[in-house]
Amino acid sequence: MKYTTLPNSSIKVSKICLGTMTWGEQNTEKEGHQQLDFAIDKGVNFVDTAELYSVPGRPETQGSTEKIIGSWIAKGNREKIVLATKITGSSGGLKYIRENLDFNKNTLIETIEKNLKRLQTDYIDLYQLHWPERATNCFGIRNYQHKTNQWQENFTEVVETLNNLIKQGKIRQYGISNETPYGILRYLEEATKKNLAQPITIQNPYNLLNRTFEIGNAEISIKKNVGLLAYSPLAFGHLTGKFLGGKKHPNSRVALFPQMARYNSLEVDNAVKKYAEVAKKHDLSLTQMSLAFINQQSFLTSNIVGATNLEQLKENIESIHITLSDDILQDIEMVFKSQPNPAP
């Protein structure tokens, strides 16, 4: 395994992070525990979850993933992992989590206690804001369209509250997720102004079909030392090649949850075919090439891989040992230039 540290901290993390959002829906508690044990045996020490999980979000399974991790932690495993979780962002469809889906002081304090209880721990290493409160681009929205809403800007309150949670020992660091350049800079501005700890990571989608992070966020990530935690590195399984040729996989996330259609398009299919040809040309699986490309990015802190079985997880983790040559990278860029970001 290869390791780095979370920016502006001494927290050592594996460059492959174990994603867990299928646990409690597509995976059982036993399978979640097996994945944790397997990943740790392979050198992974970084685990990411959220209060929303499992996915897709619904009342019957909300918090189930944190509970599965918590029952594993209760076996005496807490010090084996660096644990990251999230507070749910603003969304009218998620009122079953709590009525006030905001990031004000009281909400943050109440929510962290629920996270800690489900996870059966007294501290979280990295606490993340799952997506912005304000109406802005995320989850596949291409172009910004300003929407007037009643949102009261509260970057100062959020930064101060999270810093107080750090002082109390309930979290060690904090990060943001599904954010824009504006959001990153505002959090950094408030932290600097108040001489407080700043967000150290940003968890955004990043894969061969969606490199929009490079447009504005990557420069900030590097210059301001806010590391990317890349999620959906295989684009809901499309970048494994398993859907090529119209193949059906009834137990896949795409088939089970048709509402999760971010990567379902003819443009995506065409791009995947071209990337698969590049991988074949260089004697790699499409999965290996797709993950290795992300692992090599200078702005990456960790690549969040998820799987529904150990065979998939093994291939995903072992991508850390693959280095793409300049020839492969040039071939990837040729595809990207012909079909950039078909699935933002």
C-alpha positions as a Markdown table, in Angstrom:
| # | Residue | x | y | z |
|---|---|---|---|---|
| 1 | Met | 0.0 | 0.0 | 0.0 |
| 2 | Lys | 1.0 | 3.6 | -0.5 |
| 3 | Tyr | 0.4 | 6.2 | 2.2 |
| 4 | Thr | 0.1 | 9.9 | 2.6 |
| 5 | Thr | -1.1 | 12.3 | 5.3 |
| 6 | Leu | -4.3 | 14.3 | 5.4 |
| 7 | Pro | -3.2 | 17.8 | 4.5 |
| 8 | Asn | -2.1 | 20.1 | 7.3 |
| 9 | Ser | -2.2 | 17.2 | 9.8 |
| 10 | Ser | -0.1 | 14.2 | 11.0 |
| 11 | Ile | -2.9 | 11.7 | 10.2 |
| 12 | Lys | -1.4 | 9.0 | 8.0 |
| 13 | Val | -3.9 | 7.5 | 5.5 |
| 14 | Ser | -3.7 | 4.9 | 2.7 |
| 15 | Lys | -4.1 | 6.3 | -0.8 |
| 16 | Ile | -6.9 | 3.8 | -1.3 |
| 17 | Cys | -9.9 | 4.5 | 1.0 |
| 18 | Leu | -12.6 | 2.0 | 1.6 |
| 19 | Gly | -16.0 | 3.3 | 0.6 |
| 20 | Thr | -18.9 | 1.8 | 2.5 |
| 21 | Met | -22.2 | 3.1 | 1.1 |
| 22 | Thr | -23.5 | -0.3 | -0.1 |
| 23 | Trp | -23.4 | -1.7 | 3.4 |
| 24 | Gly | -26.9 | -2.1 | 4.8 |
| 25 | Glu | -28.5 | -2.2 | 1.3 |
| 26 | Gln | -26.5 | -4.3 | -1.2 |
| 27 | Asn | -24.2 | -5.8 | 1.5 |
| 28 | Thr | -25.0 | -7.3 | 4.9 |
| 29 | Glu | -23.3 | -6.6 | 8.2 |
| 30 | Lys | -21.3 | -9.8 | 7.9 |
| 31 | Glu | -20.1 | -8.8 | 4.4 |
| 32 | Gly | -19.2 | -5.3 | 5.6 |
| 33 | His | -17.1 | -6.7 | 8.4 |
| 34 | Gln | -15.4 | -9.1 | 5.9 |
| 35 | Gln | -14.5 | -6.1 | 3.6 |
| 36 | Leu | -13.1 | -4.2 | 6.5 |
| 37 | Asp | -10.9 | -7.1 | 7.6 |
| 38 | Phe | -9.8 | -7.8 | 4.0 |
| 39 | Ala | -9.0 | -4.1 | 3.3 |
| 40 | Ile | -6.9 | -3.8 | 6.5 |
| 41 | Asp | -5.0 | -6.9 | 5.6 |
| 42 | Lys | -4.1 | -5.3 | 2.3 |
| 43 | Gly | -2.8 | -2.2 | 4.0 |
| 44 | Val | -5.9 | 0.1 | 3.8 |
| 45 | Asn | -6.4 | 2.1 | 6.9 |
| 46 | Phe | -8.8 | 4.8 | 5.7 |
| 47 | Val | -12.6 | 4.2 | 5.8 |
| 48 | Asp | -15.3 | 6.6 | 4.6 |
| 49 | Thr | -19.0 | 6.6 | 5.4 |
| 50 | Ala | -21.9 | 9.1 | 6.1 |
| 51 | Glu | -25.1 | 9.4 | 8.2 |
| 52 | Leu | -27.1 | 9.2 | 4.9 |
| 53 | Tyr | -25.8 | 5.7 | 4.0 |
| 54 | Ser | -26.7 | 3.2 | 2.8 |
| 55 | Val | -27.6 | 4.3 | -0.7 |
| 56 | Pro | -30.0 | 5.1 | -2.1 |
| 57 | Gly | -31.1 | 7.0 | 0.9 |
| 58 | Arg | -34.4 | 5.9 | 2.5 |
| 59 | Pro | -35.8 | 5.9 | 6.0 |
| 60 | Glu | -35.6 | 2.2 | 6.5 |
| 61 | Thr | -31.8 | 2.1 | 6.0 |
| 62 | Gln | -30.6 | 5.5 | 7.0 |
| 63 | Gly | -27.6 | 5.2 | 9.4 |
| 64 | Ser | -27.3 | 1.5 | 8.7 |
| 65 | Thr | -23.7 | 1.8 | 7.3 |
| 66 | Glu | -22.4 | 3.6 | 10.3 |
| 67 | Lys | -24.1 | 1.0 | 12.6 |
| 68 | Ile | -22.3 | -1.8 | 10.6 |
| 69 | Ile | -19.0 | -0.1 | 11.1 |
| 70 | Gly | -19.8 | 0.6 | 14.7 |
| 71 | Ser | -20.4 | -3.1 | 15.4 |
| 72 | Trp | -17.0 | -3.9 | 13.9 |
| 73 | Ile | -15.3 | -1.1 | 15.9 |
| 74 | Ala | -16.9 | -2.6 | 19.0 |
| 75 | Lys | -14.8 | -5.7 | 18.6 |
| 76 | Gly | -11.8 | -3.6 | 19.5 |
| 77 | Asn | -10.8 | -2.4 | 16.1 |
| 78 | Arg | -11.0 | 1.4 | 16.5 |
| 79 | Glu | -7.3 | 2.1 | 16.3 |
| 80 | Lys | -6.9 | 0.1 | 13.1 |
| 81 | Ile | -8.6 | 2.8 | 11.0 |
| 82 | Val | -8.8 | 6.5 | 10.2 |
| 83 | Leu | -12.5 | 7.1 | 10.2 |
| 84 | Ala | -14.3 | 9.6 | 8.0 |
| 85 | Thr | -18.1 | 10.4 | 8.0 |
| 86 | Lys | -20.4 | 13.1 | 7.0 |
| 87 | Ile | -23.4 | 15.2 | 7.9 |
| 88 | Thr | -26.2 | 15.3 | 5.4 |
| 89 | Gly | -26.7 | 18.5 | 3.3 |
| 90 | Ser | -29.8 | 20.4 | 2.6 |
| 91 | Ser | -32.5 | 18.5 | 0.7 |
| 92 | Gly | -36.2 | 18.5 | 0.9 |
| 93 | Gly | -36.4 | 14.8 | 0.2 |
| 94 | Leu | -34.4 | 13.8 | 3.3 |
| 95 | Lys | -36.5 | 15.3 | 6.1 |
| 96 | Tyr | -36.7 | 11.8 | 7.6 |
| 97 | Ile | -33.1 | 12.3 | 8.8 |
| 98 | Arg | -34.0 | 15.4 | 10.6 |
| 99 | Glu | -36.3 | 18.4 | 10.1 |
| 100 | Asn | -33.4 | 21.0 | 9.9 |
| 101 | Leu | -31.0 | 19.8 | 7.2 |
| 102 | Asp | -28.6 | 22.7 | 7.7 |
| 103 | Phe | -25.2 | 23.2 | 9.1 |
| 104 | Asn | -26.0 | 25.6 | 12.0 |
| 105 | Lys | -24.4 | 25.2 | 15.4 |
| 106 | Asn | -27.1 | 23.2 | 17.0 |
| 107 | Thr | -27.5 | 20.8 | 14.0 |
| 108 | Leu | -23.8 | 20.1 | 13.9 |
| 109 | Ile | -23.6 | 19.4 | 17.6 |
| 110 | Glu | -26.7 | 17.2 | 17.7 |
| 111 | Thr | -25.7 | 15.3 | 14.5 |
| 112 | Ile | -22.1 | 14.5 | 15.6 |
| 113 | Glu | -23.5 | 12.8 | 18.7 |
| 114 | Lys | -25.7 | 10.6 | 16.6 |
| 115 | Asn | -22.7 | 9.8 | 14.3 |
| 116 | Leu | -20.6 | 8.8 | 17.3 |
| 117 | Lys | -23.3 | 6.7 | 18.8 |
| 118 | Arg | -23.9 | 4.7 | 15.6 |
| 119 | Leu | -20.2 | 4.3 | 15.0 |
| 120 | Gln | -19.6 | 3.3 | 18.7 |
| 121 | Thr | -16.6 | 5.6 | 19.0 |
| 122 | Asp | -15.9 | 8.8 | 21.0 |
| 123 | Tyr | -14.1 | 10.6 | 18.1 |
| 124 | Ile | -14.1 | 10.9 | 14.3 |
| 125 | Asp | -10.9 | 11.5 | 12.5 |
| 126 | Leu | -12.4 | 13.5 | 9.5 |
| 127 | Tyr | -15.9 | 15.0 | 9.7 |
| 128 | Gln | -17.3 | 16.2 | 6.3 |
| 129 | Leu | -20.1 | 18.4 | 5.1 |
| 130 | His | -21.8 | 16.0 | 2.6 |
| 131 | Trp | -22.9 | 18.8 | 0.2 |
| 132 | Pro | -23.6 | 22.5 | 0.3 |
| 133 | Glu | -26.6 | 24.1 | 2.1 |
| 134 | Arg | -26.9 | 26.7 | -0.7 |
| 135 | Ala | -28.4 | 26.0 | -4.1 |
| 136 | Thr | -25.4 | 25.4 | -6.4 |
| 137 | Asn | -23.9 | 22.9 | -8.8 |
| 138 | Cys | -23.5 | 19.4 | -7.6 |
| 139 | Phe | -24.6 | 15.8 | -8.5 |
| 140 | Gly | -24.4 | 16.2 | -12.2 |
| 141 | Ile | -25.5 | 19.8 | -12.8 |
| 142 | Arg | -23.4 | 21.2 | -15.6 |
| 143 | Asn | -23.8 | 24.9 | -15.6 |
| 144 | Tyr | -24.4 | 27.3 | -12.8 |
| 145 | Gln | -27.8 | 29.0 | -12.8 |
| 146 | His | -28.3 | 31.4 | -9.9 |
| 147 | Lys | -31.3 | 30.7 | -7.8 |
| 148 | Thr | -32.6 | 33.1 | -5.2 |
| 149 | Asn | -33.4 | 31.3 | -1.9 |
| 150 | Gln | -33.7 | 32.1 | 1.7 |
| 151 | Trp | -30.3 | 30.6 | 2.6 |
| 152 | Gln | -28.4 | 32.7 | 5.2 |
| 153 | Glu | -24.7 | 32.5 | 4.6 |
| 154 | Asn | -23.1 | 30.9 | 7.7 |
| 155 | Phe | -19.6 | 29.9 | 6.8 |
| 156 | Thr | -18.3 | 31.6 | 10.0 |
| 157 | Glu | -20.6 | 29.7 | 12.2 |
| 158 | Val | -19.8 | 26.4 | 10.6 |
| 159 | Val | -16.0 | 26.9 | 10.8 |
| 160 | Glu | -16.3 | 28.0 | 14.5 |
| 161 | Thr | -18.5 | 25.1 | 15.5 |
| 162 | Leu | -16.3 | 22.5 | 13.8 |
| 163 | Asn | -13.2 | 24.0 | 15.5 |
| 164 | Asn | -15.0 | 23.8 | 18.8 |
| 165 | Leu | -15.7 | 20.1 | 18.1 |
| 166 | Ile | -12.0 | 19.7 | 17.4 |
| 167 | Lys | -11.1 | 21.3 | 20.8 |
| 168 | Gln | -13.6 | 19.0 | 22.5 |
| 169 | Gly | -11.9 | 15.9 | 20.9 |
| 170 | Lys | -15.0 | 14.8 | 19.1 |
| 171 | Ile | -13.4 | 15.3 | 15.7 |
| 172 | Arg | -9.8 | 15.6 | 14.7 |
| 173 | Gln | -10.2 | 17.5 | 11.4 |
| 174 | Tyr | -12.9 | 18.5 | 9.0 |
| 175 | Gly | -13.5 | 18.6 | 5.3 |
| 176 | Ile | -16.1 | 19.5 | 2.6 |
| 177 | Ser | -17.8 | 17.5 | -0.2 |
| 178 | Asn | -19.5 | 18.1 | -3.5 |
| 179 | Glu | -18.1 | 21.7 | -3.3 |
| 180 | Thr | -17.3 | 24.4 | -5.9 |
| 181 | Pro | -14.3 | 26.7 | -6.0 |
| 182 | Tyr | -16.5 | 29.4 | -4.3 |
| 183 | Gly | -17.3 | 27.1 | -1.4 |
| 184 | Ile | -13.7 | 26.0 | -0.9 |
| 185 | Leu | -12.5 | 29.6 | -0.9 |
| 186 | Arg | -15.1 | 30.9 | 1.5 |
| 187 | Tyr | -14.4 | 28.2 | 4.1 |
| 188 | Leu | -10.7 | 28.9 | 3.8 |
| 189 | Glu | -11.2 | 32.6 | 4.0 |
| 190 | Glu | -13.3 | 32.3 | 7.2 |
| 191 | Ala | -10.8 | 29.9 | 8.8 |
| 192 | Thr | -7.9 | 32.2 | 8.0 |
| 193 | Lys | -9.7 | 35.3 | 9.1 |
| 194 | Lys | -10.4 | 33.7 | 12.5 |
| 195 | Asn | -7.0 | 32.0 | 12.8 |
| 196 | Leu | -8.8 | 28.6 | 13.0 |
| 197 | Ala | -8.3 | 25.2 | 11.5 |
| 198 | Gln | -9.4 | 25.0 | 7.9 |
| 199 | Pro | -11.0 | 22.3 | 5.9 |
| 200 | Ile | -8.3 | 19.9 | 4.8 |
| 201 | Thr | -10.1 | 17.7 | 2.3 |
| 202 | Ile | -12.7 | 17.9 | -0.4 |
| 203 | Gln | -14.6 | 14.8 | -1.4 |
| 204 | Asn | -15.9 | 15.2 | -5.0 |
| 205 | Pro | -16.6 | 12.9 | -7.9 |
| 206 | Tyr | -13.5 | 12.2 | -10.1 |
| 207 | Asn | -13.1 | 9.6 | -12.8 |
| 208 | Leu | -12.3 | 9.3 | -16.5 |
| 209 | Leu | -15.9 | 10.2 | -17.3 |
| 210 | Asn | -16.0 | 13.2 | -15.0 |
| 211 | Arg | -12.8 | 15.3 | -14.6 |
| 212 | Thr | -14.7 | 18.5 | -13.9 |
| 213 | Phe | -12.6 | 18.8 | -10.7 |
| 214 | Glu | -9.7 | 19.8 | -12.8 |
| 215 | Ile | -11.5 | 22.9 | -14.2 |
| 216 | Gly | -11.5 | 25.1 | -11.1 |
| 217 | Asn | -11.0 | 22.9 | -8.0 |
| 218 | Ala | -7.7 | 21.3 | -8.8 |
| 219 | Glu | -5.7 | 24.5 | -8.7 |
| 220 | Ile | -7.1 | 25.5 | -5.4 |
| 221 | Ser | -6.6 | 22.0 | -4.1 |
| 222 | Ile | -2.9 | 22.1 | -4.8 |
| 223 | Lys | -2.2 | 25.7 | -3.9 |
| 224 | Lys | -4.3 | 25.8 | -0.8 |
| 225 | Asn | -3.5 | 22.2 | 0.3 |
| 226 | Val | -7.0 | 20.9 | 0.4 |
| 227 | Gly | -6.6 | 17.2 | -0.8 |
| 228 | Leu | -9.1 | 15.5 | -3.0 |
| 229 | Leu | -10.9 | 12.4 | -1.8 |
| 230 | Ala | -12.1 | 11.0 | -5.1 |
| 231 | Tyr | -15.5 | 9.3 | -5.1 |
| 232 | Ser | -17.2 | 7.3 | -7.8 |
| 233 | Pro | -13.8 | 6.4 | -9.4 |
| 234 | Leu | -15.5 | 3.7 | -11.4 |
| 235 | Ala | -18.6 | 5.7 | -12.3 |
| 236 | Phe | -21.2 | 3.3 | -10.8 |
| 237 | Gly | -19.3 | 0.3 | -12.4 |
| 238 | His | -19.3 | 1.7 | -15.9 |
| 239 | Leu | -15.5 | 2.0 | -15.9 |
| 240 | Thr | -15.2 | -1.7 | -15.1 |
| 241 | Gly | -16.5 | -2.4 | -18.7 |
| 242 | Lys | -19.2 | -4.7 | -17.4 |
| 243 | Phe | -22.0 | -2.9 | -19.2 |
| 244 | Leu | -20.2 | -2.8 | -22.6 |
| 245 | Gly | -22.2 | -4.3 | -25.4 |
| 246 | Gly | -25.4 | -3.8 | -23.6 |
| 247 | Lys | -24.7 | -6.4 | -21.0 |
| 248 | Lys | -27.2 | -6.6 | -18.1 |
| 249 | His | -26.2 | -7.1 | -14.5 |
| 250 | Pro | -29.4 | -7.4 | -12.5 |
| 251 | Asn | -27.7 | -7.1 | -9.1 |
| 252 | Ser | -25.7 | -4.0 | -10.1 |
| 253 | Arg | -26.5 | -0.6 | -8.5 |
| 254 | Val | -27.5 | 0.7 | -12.0 |
| 255 | Ala | -30.1 | -2.1 | -12.4 |
| 256 | Leu | -31.4 | -2.1 | -8.8 |
| 257 | Phe | -31.7 | 1.7 | -8.5 |
| 258 | Pro | -32.6 | 3.2 | -11.9 |
| 259 | Gln | -33.0 | 6.6 | -10.3 |
| 260 | Met | -29.2 | 6.6 | -9.9 |
| 261 | Ala | -28.7 | 7.4 | -13.6 |
| 262 | Arg | -25.8 | 9.9 | -13.5 |
| 263 | Tyr | -23.7 | 7.7 | -15.8 |
| 264 | Asn | -26.5 | 6.3 | -18.0 |
| 265 | Ser | -26.1 | 7.9 | -21.5 |
| 266 | Leu | -25.0 | 7.1 | -25.0 |
| 267 | Glu | -22.1 | 9.6 | -24.6 |
| 268 | Val | -20.8 | 7.6 | -21.6 |
| 269 | Asp | -21.1 | 4.3 | -23.4 |
| 270 | Asn | -19.1 | 5.7 | -26.3 |
| 271 | Ala | -16.4 | 7.0 | -24.1 |
| 272 | Val | -16.2 | 3.8 | -22.1 |
| 273 | Lys | -15.7 | 1.8 | -25.3 |
| 274 | Lys | -12.8 | 4.1 | -26.2 |
| 275 | Tyr | -11.2 | 3.8 | -22.8 |
| 276 | Ala | -11.6 | 0.0 | -22.9 |
| 277 | Glu | -9.7 | 0.0 | -26.1 |
| 278 | Val | -6.8 | 1.9 | -24.6 |
| 279 | Ala | -6.7 | -0.5 | -21.6 |
| 280 | Lys | -6.7 | -3.5 | -23.9 |
| 281 | Lys | -3.9 | -2.0 | -26.0 |
| 282 | His | -1.7 | -1.7 | -22.9 |
| 283 | Asp | -2.6 | -5.1 | -21.4 |
| 284 | Leu | -4.6 | -3.6 | -18.5 |
| 285 | Ser | -8.1 | -4.2 | -17.3 |
| 286 | Leu | -10.3 | -1.1 | -17.7 |
| 287 | Thr | -10.8 | -1.1 | -13.9 |
| 288 | Gln | -7.0 | -1.1 | -13.3 |
| 289 | Met | -6.4 | 1.7 | -15.7 |
| 290 | Ser | -9.3 | 3.8 | -14.5 |
| 291 | Leu | -8.2 | 3.6 | -10.8 |
| 292 | Ala | -4.5 | 4.0 | -11.5 |
| 293 | Phe | -5.2 | 7.2 | -13.5 |
| 294 | Ile | -6.8 | 8.7 | -10.4 |
| 295 | Asn | -4.1 | 7.4 | -8.0 |
| 296 | Gln | -1.4 | 9.3 | -10.0 |
| 297 | Gln | -3.0 | 12.7 | -9.7 |
| 298 | Ser | -1.0 | 15.3 | -7.8 |
| 299 | Phe | -4.1 | 16.7 | -6.1 |
| 300 | Leu | -5.3 | 13.3 | -4.8 |
| 301 | Thr | -5.1 | 12.5 | -1.1 |
| 302 | Ser | -7.1 | 9.2 | -1.4 |
| 303 | Asn | -9.1 | 7.3 | -3.9 |
| 304 | Ile | -12.4 | 6.0 | -2.4 |
| 305 | Val | -13.1 | 2.5 | -3.8 |
| 306 | Gly | -16.3 | 0.5 | -3.0 |
| 307 | Ala | -17.3 | -3.0 | -3.9 |
| 308 | Thr | -20.0 | -5.5 | -3.3 |
| 309 | Asn | -17.7 | -8.5 | -3.1 |
| 310 | Leu | -14.2 | -9.3 | -2.1 |
| 311 | Glu | -13.1 | -10.1 | -5.7 |
| 312 | Gln | -14.0 | -6.6 | -6.8 |
| 313 | Leu | -12.4 | -5.1 | -3.7 |
| 314 | Lys | -9.1 | -7.0 | -4.3 |
| 315 | Glu | -8.8 | -5.7 | -7.9 |
| 316 | Asn | -9.7 | -2.1 | -6.7 |
| 317 | Ile | -7.1 | -2.1 | -3.9 |
| 318 | Glu | -4.3 | -3.6 | -6.0 |
| 319 | Ser | -4.6 | -0.7 | -8.5 |
| 320 | Ile | -2.3 | 1.1 | -6.2 |
| 321 | His | 0.6 | -1.0 | -7.5 |
| 322 | Ile | 0.1 | 0.1 | -11.1 |
| 323 | Thr | 1.8 | 3.1 | -12.6 |
| 324 | Leu | 0.6 | 4.3 | -16.0 |
| 325 | Ser | 3.3 | 5.1 | -18.5 |
| 326 | Asp | 3.4 | 8.4 | -20.5 |
| 327 | Asp | 2.2 | 6.4 | -23.6 |
| 328 | Ile | -0.9 | 5.3 | -21.7 |
| 329 | Leu | -1.6 | 8.7 | -20.3 |
| 330 | Gln | -1.3 | 10.2 | -23.8 |
| 331 | Asp | -3.8 | 7.7 | -25.2 |
| 332 | Ile | -6.2 | 8.5 | -22.3 |
| 333 | Glu | -5.9 | 12.2 | -23.1 |
| 334 | Met | -6.7 | 11.6 | -26.8 |
| 335 | Val | -10.0 | 10.0 | -25.7 |
| 336 | Phe | -10.7 | 12.7 | -23.2 |
| 337 | Lys | -10.2 | 15.5 | -25.8 |
| 338 | Ser | -12.6 | 13.8 | -28.2 |
| 339 | Gln | -15.2 | 13.3 | -25.5 |
| 340 | Pro | -14.6 | 15.4 | -22.3 |
| 341 | Asn | -16.7 | 14.9 | -19.2 |
| 342 | Pro | -19.7 | 13.1 | -20.6 |
| 343 | Ala | -21.1 | 12.6 | -17.1 |
| 344 | Pro | -20.4 | 15.5 | -14.8 |
